[in-house]
Amino acid sequence: MSACLHSYPGPVKCVLLSFSRKCKRAPMGKKKVFSTRVDEARIKDLKHLAVDEDRSLGDLLEEAVQDLLKKYGKKGKK
């Protein structure tokens, strides 16, 4: 698992997340890089959660996306 934080002026950090090989949802060849700006406190909380749950950041983010799609009634591809 790797995460690269790039400096950004203001209360937000730019995060580039690369998905762990441990992720069991889809082979690496079927994944694409997705980056966005996230509040620095949220990044810190997410990193702590990943360590506490022994899961990758990418795996947690994929779960969150699936939960959002389910919440709003969209069917995500698995």
DSSP file (Angstrom, degrees, kcal/mol; ACC not computed):
  #  RESIDUE AA STRUCTURE BP1 BP2  ACC     N-H-->O    O-->H-N    N-H-->O    O-->H-N    TCO  KAPPA ALPHA  PHI   PSI    X-CA   Y-CA   Z-CA
    1    1 A M              0   0    0      0, 0.0     2,-0.4     0, 0.0    18,-0.1   0.000 360.0 360.0 360.0 137.8    0.0    0.0    0.0
    2    2 A S  E     -A   18   0A   0     16,-0.9    16,-1.8     2,-0.0     2,-0.4  -0.999 360.0-174.1-141.9 147.9    1.3    3.4   -0.7
    3    3 A A  E     -A   17   0A   0     -2,-0.4     2,-0.5    14,-0.2    14,-0.2  -0.997   7.9-160.7-139.1 135.2    0.0    6.9   -0.4
    4    4 A C  E     -A   16   0A   0     12,-1.8    12,-1.7    -2,-0.4     2,-0.6  -0.968   4.9-159.4-120.6 118.8    1.7   10.1   -1.6
    5    5 A L  E     -A   15   0A   0     -2,-0.5     2,-0.4    10,-0.2    10,-0.2  -0.869   7.1-162.7-100.0 124.0    0.7   13.4   -0.1
    6    6 A H  E     -A   14   0A   0      8,-2.0     8,-1.3    -2,-0.6     2,-0.0  -0.862  28.2-105.4-104.7 139.4    1.5   16.5   -2.2
    7    7 A S        +     0   0    0     -2,-0.4     6,-0.1     6,-0.1    -1,-0.0  -0.343  40.5 178.2 -64.0 141.6    1.5   19.9   -0.6
    8    8 A Y        -     0   0    0      2,-0.2     2,-0.2     4,-0.2     4,-0.2  -0.978  33.5-113.0-145.7 128.7   -1.4   22.1   -1.5
    9    9 A P  S    S+     0   0    0      0, 0.0     3,-0.1     0, 0.0    -2,-0.0  -0.453  83.9  30.0 -66.5 129.9   -2.1   25.6   -0.2
   10   10 A G  S    S-     0   0    0     -2,-0.2    -2,-0.2     1,-0.1     0, 0.0  -0.670 112.3 -48.9 117.2-173.3   -5.1   25.6    2.0
   11   11 A P  S    S+     0   0    0      0, 0.0    29,-1.1     0, 0.0     2,-0.4   0.296 109.3  80.7 -82.9  11.8   -6.8   23.2    4.3
   12   12 A V  E     - B   0  39A   0     27,-0.2     2,-0.3    -4,-0.2    27,-0.2  -0.913  61.2-153.5-123.2 144.8   -6.8   20.3    1.8
   13   13 A K  E     - B   0  38A   0     25,-1.8    25,-1.9    -2,-0.4     2,-0.5  -0.878  20.2-125.1-111.7 149.1   -4.2   17.9    0.7
   14   14 A C  E     -AB   6  37A   0     -8,-1.3    -8,-2.0    -2,-0.3     2,-0.5  -0.819  30.8-162.6 -91.7 129.1   -4.0   16.2   -2.7
   15   15 A V  E     -AB   5  36A   0     21,-1.5    21,-0.9    -2,-0.5     2,-0.6  -0.952  16.0-168.7-121.7 129.4   -3.8   12.4   -2.3
   16   16 A L  E     -A    4   0A   0    -12,-1.7   -12,-1.8    -2,-0.5     2,-0.5  -0.968  16.1-168.2-112.8 116.6   -2.7    9.8   -4.8
   17   17 A L  E     -A    3   0A   0     -2,-0.6     2,-0.4    17,-0.5    17,-0.4  -0.891   8.7-159.9-108.9 131.3   -3.6    6.3   -3.6
   18   18 A S  E     -A    2   0A   0    -16,-1.8   -16,-0.9    -2,-0.5    40,-0.3  -0.917  28.8-113.2-107.6 140.0   -2.3    3.2   -5.2
   19   19 A F        -     0   0    0     -2,-0.4     2,-0.1   -18,-0.1    12,-0.0  -0.442  28.4-116.9 -78.2 140.5   -4.3    0.1   -4.6
   20   20 A S    >   -     0   0    0     -2,-0.2     3,-1.0     1,-0.1    -1,-0.1  -0.337  12.5-128.1 -71.6 152.0   -2.8   -2.8   -2.5
   21   21 A R  T 3  S+     0   0    0      1,-0.2    -1,-0.1    -2,-0.1     7,-0.1   0.668 105.5  71.4 -71.5 -16.3   -2.1   -6.2   -4.0
   22   22 A K  T 3   +     0   0    0      2,-0.0    -1,-0.2     0, 0.0     2,-0.1   0.645  68.6 113.8 -75.3 -14.0   -4.1   -7.6   -1.1
   23   23 A C    <   -     0   0    0     -3,-1.0     3,-0.1     1,-0.1     5,-0.1  -0.389  47.4-169.4 -62.7 128.5   -7.4   -6.3   -2.4
   24   24 A K        +     0   0    0      1,-0.1    -1,-0.1    -2,-0.1    -3,-0.0   0.390  65.1  84.8-101.9   2.4   -9.5   -9.3   -3.3
   25   25 A R  S    S-     0   0    0      1,-0.3    -1,-0.1     2,-0.0    -2,-0.0   0.871 103.5  -6.9 -77.2 -37.8  -12.3   -7.4   -5.2
   26   26 A A  S    S-     0   0    0     -3,-0.1    -1,-0.3     0, 0.0     5,-0.1  -0.986  77.7 -96.0-156.7 147.1  -10.7   -7.2   -8.6
   27   27 A P    >   -     0   0    0      0, 0.0     3,-2.0     0, 0.0     4,-0.2  -0.286  41.1-111.3 -62.2 152.3   -7.3   -8.0  -10.3
   28   28 A M  G >  S+     0   0    0      1,-0.3     3,-1.7     2,-0.2    -9,-0.1   0.822 114.5  65.6 -56.1 -33.3   -5.0   -5.1  -10.6
   29   29 A G  G 3  S+     0   0    0      1,-0.3    -1,-0.3     3,-0.0     0, 0.0   0.708  99.2  52.9 -64.3 -19.0   -5.3   -5.1  -14.4
   30   30 A K  G <  S+     0   0    0     -3,-2.0     2,-0.3     2,-0.0    -1,-0.3   0.306  95.7  86.9 -99.6   8.8   -9.0   -4.1  -14.0
   31   31 A K    <   -     0   0    0     -3,-1.7     2,-0.3    -4,-0.2    -3,-0.0  -0.769  57.8-157.7-109.1 153.9   -8.4   -1.1  -11.8
   32   32 A K        -     0   0    0     -2,-0.3     2,-0.2     2,-0.0    -2,-0.0  -0.930  29.0-100.9-126.3 153.0   -7.6    2.5  -12.7
   33   33 A V        -     0   0    0     -2,-0.3     2,-0.4   -15,-0.0   -15,-0.1  -0.537  38.9-176.7 -72.4 136.0   -5.9    5.3  -10.7
   34   34 A F        -     0   0    0    -17,-0.4   -17,-0.5    -2,-0.2     2,-0.3  -0.989   2.2-179.0-136.2 123.4   -8.4    7.8   -9.3
   35   35 A S        +     0   0    0     -2,-0.4     2,-0.3   -19,-0.1   -19,-0.1  -0.928   7.4 159.1-127.7 153.0   -7.3   10.8   -7.4
   36   36 A T  E     -B   15   0A   0    -21,-0.9   -21,-1.5    -2,-0.3     2,-0.5  -0.946  43.2 -91.5-156.5 171.0   -9.1   13.6   -5.6
   37   37 A R  E     -B   14   0A   0     -2,-0.3     2,-0.4   -23,-0.2   -23,-0.2  -0.818  43.2-178.2 -96.0 132.5   -8.6   16.3   -3.0
   38   38 A V  E     -B   13   0A   0    -25,-1.9   -25,-1.8    -2,-0.5     5,-0.1  -0.981  35.7 -96.2-133.3 141.8   -9.5   15.2    0.6
   39   39 A D  E  >  -B   12   0A   0     -2,-0.4     4,-1.9   -27,-0.2     3,-0.5  -0.269  35.1-124.6 -54.4 137.4   -9.5   17.2    3.8
   40   40 A E  H  > S+     0   0    0    -29,-1.1     4,-2.1     1,-0.2     5,-0.1   0.850 109.5  53.9 -57.8 -38.5   -6.2   16.4    5.7
   41   41 A A  H  > S+     0   0    0      1,-0.2     4,-2.4     2,-0.2    -1,-0.2   0.876 107.2  51.6 -65.5 -36.8   -8.1   15.3    8.9
   42   42 A R  H  > S+     0   0    0     -3,-0.5     4,-2.6     2,-0.2    -1,-0.2   0.883 108.4  51.6 -66.9 -38.1  -10.1   12.8    6.8
   43   43 A I  H  X S+     0   0    0     -4,-1.9     4,-2.5     2,-0.2    -2,-0.2   0.937 110.4  48.3 -62.3 -46.7   -6.9   11.4    5.3
   44   44 A K  H  X S+     0   0    0     -4,-2.1     4,-2.2     1,-0.2    -2,-0.2   0.930 112.7  47.9 -60.7 -46.4   -5.4   10.9    8.8
   45   45 A D  H  X S+     0   0    0     -4,-2.4     4,-2.4     1,-0.2    -1,-0.2   0.905 111.7  50.5 -61.1 -41.6   -8.6    9.2   10.1
   46   46 A L  H  X S+     0   0    0     -4,-2.6     4,-2.4     2,-0.2    -2,-0.2   0.897 109.3  50.5 -65.0 -40.7   -8.7    6.9    7.0
   47   47 A K  H  X S+     0   0    0     -4,-2.5     4,-2.0     2,-0.2    -1,-0.2   0.910 111.0  48.8 -63.4 -42.2   -5.0    5.9    7.5
   48   48 A H  H  X S+     0   0    0     -4,-2.2     4,-2.8     2,-0.2    -2,-0.2   0.912 111.2  50.2 -63.4 -42.2   -5.6    5.1   11.1
   49   49 A L  H  X S+     0   0    0     -4,-2.4     4,-2.6     1,-0.2    -2,-0.2   0.905 107.8  53.7 -61.9 -41.7   -8.7    3.0   10.2
   50   50 A A  H  X>S+     0   0    0     -4,-2.4     5,-2.3     2,-0.2     4,-0.7   0.908 112.4  43.9 -60.2 -42.3   -6.7    1.2    7.6
   51   51 A V  H ><5S+     0   0    0     -4,-2.0     3,-0.7     3,-0.2    -2,-0.2   0.937 114.1  49.6 -67.7 -46.8   -4.1    0.2   10.2
   52   52 A D  H 3<5S+     0   0    0     -4,-2.8    -2,-0.2     1,-0.2    -1,-0.2   0.867 119.0  38.2 -60.5 -37.5   -6.7   -0.7   12.8
   53   53 A E  H 3<5S-     0   0    0     -4,-2.6    -1,-0.2    -5,-0.2    -2,-0.2   0.469 105.3-126.9 -93.2  -3.2   -8.6   -2.9   10.3
   54   54 A D  T <<5 +     0   0    0     -3,-0.7     2,-0.3    -4,-0.7    -3,-0.2   0.926  68.9 124.0  54.1  48.6   -5.5   -4.3    8.7
   55   55 A R      < -     0   0    0     -5,-2.3    -1,-0.2    -6,-0.2    -2,-0.1  -0.891  64.6-101.3-131.9 161.5   -6.8   -3.2    5.2
   56   56 A S     >  -     0   0    0     -2,-0.3     4,-2.1     1,-0.1     5,-0.2  -0.440  26.5-119.6 -81.0 158.3   -5.5   -1.1    2.4
   57   57 A L  H  > S+     0   0    0      1,-0.2     4,-2.6     2,-0.2     5,-0.2   0.912 115.9  53.2 -60.1 -42.5   -6.6    2.5    1.9
   58   58 A G  H  > S+     0   0    0    -40,-0.3     4,-2.5     1,-0.2    -1,-0.2   0.895 106.7  51.1 -60.8 -41.3   -7.8    1.5   -1.6
   59   59 A D  H  > S+     0   0    0      2,-0.2     4,-2.1     1,-0.2    -1,-0.2   0.918 111.5  47.4 -63.6 -43.9   -9.9   -1.4   -0.2
   60   60 A L  H  X S+     0   0    0     -4,-2.1     4,-2.2     1,-0.2    -2,-0.2   0.900 112.4  49.7 -63.5 -40.8  -11.6    1.0    2.4
   61   61 A L  H  X S+     0   0    0     -4,-2.6     4,-2.4     2,-0.2    -2,-0.2   0.894 108.9  51.9 -66.8 -39.1  -12.3    3.6   -0.3
   62   62 A E  H  X S+     0   0    0     -4,-2.5     4,-2.4     2,-0.2    -1,-0.2   0.910 109.8  49.8 -62.6 -40.7  -13.8    0.9   -2.6
   63   63 A E  H  X S+     0   0    0     -4,-2.1     4,-2.4     1,-0.2    -2,-0.2   0.914 110.2  50.5 -62.6 -42.2  -16.1   -0.2    0.2
   64   64 A A  H  X S+     0   0    0     -4,-2.2     4,-2.2     2,-0.2    -2,-0.2   0.902 110.2  49.5 -62.8 -41.4  -17.1    3.4    0.8
   65   65 A V  H  X S+     0   0    0     -4,-2.4     4,-2.6     2,-0.2     5,-0.2   0.926 110.9  49.6 -63.2 -45.2  -17.9    4.0   -2.9
   66   66 A Q  H  X S+     0   0    0     -4,-2.4     4,-2.3     1,-0.2    -2,-0.2   0.902 110.2  51.3 -60.7 -41.3  -20.0    0.8   -3.0
   67   67 A D  H  X S+     0   0    0     -4,-2.4     4,-2.5     2,-0.2    -1,-0.2   0.893 110.5  48.8 -63.0 -40.0  -21.9    2.0    0.2
   68   68 A L  H  X S+     0   0    0     -4,-2.2     4,-2.1     2,-0.2     6,-0.2   0.915 110.8  49.7 -66.1 -42.9  -22.6    5.3   -1.5
   69   69 A L  H  <>S+     0   0    0     -4,-2.6     5,-3.5     1,-0.2    -2,-0.2   0.906 113.2  47.1 -62.2 -40.4  -23.8    3.7   -4.6
   70   70 A K  H ><5S+     0   0    0     -4,-2.3     3,-1.4     3,-0.2    -2,-0.2   0.919 109.7  53.9 -65.5 -43.6  -26.1    1.4   -2.6
   71   71 A K  H 3<5S+     0   0    0     -4,-2.5    -2,-0.2     1,-0.3    -1,-0.2   0.875 113.6  41.5 -58.2 -40.5  -27.3    4.4   -0.5
   72   72 A Y  T 3<5S-     0   0    0     -4,-2.1    -1,-0.3    -5,-0.1    -2,-0.2   0.257 119.6-107.5 -96.5  12.1  -28.4    6.3   -3.6
   73   73 A G  T < 5S+     0   0    0     -3,-1.4     2,-0.4     1,-0.2    -3,-0.2   0.712  72.1 137.4  76.1  22.0  -29.8    3.3   -5.4
   74   74 A K      < -     0   0    0     -5,-3.5     2,-0.7    -6,-0.2    -1,-0.2  -0.820  50.1-133.7-100.7 140.7  -27.1    2.8   -8.0
   75   75 A K        -     0   0    0     -2,-0.4     2,-0.2    -5,-0.0    -5,-0.0  -0.838  22.2-155.0 -95.0 117.8  -25.8   -0.6   -8.8
   76   76 A G        -     0   0    0     -2,-0.7     2,-0.2   -10,-0.1   -10,-0.0  -0.594  20.6-109.1 -89.0 152.3  -22.0   -0.7   -9.0
   77   77 A K              0   0    0     -2,-0.2    -1,-0.1     1,-0.1   -11,-0.0  -0.546 360.0 360.0 -76.0 144.9  -20.1   -3.2  -11.0
   78   78 A K              0   0    0     -2,-0.2    -1,-0.1   -52,-0.0    -2,-0.0   0.406 360.0 360.0-105.4 360.0  -18.2   -5.8   -8.9
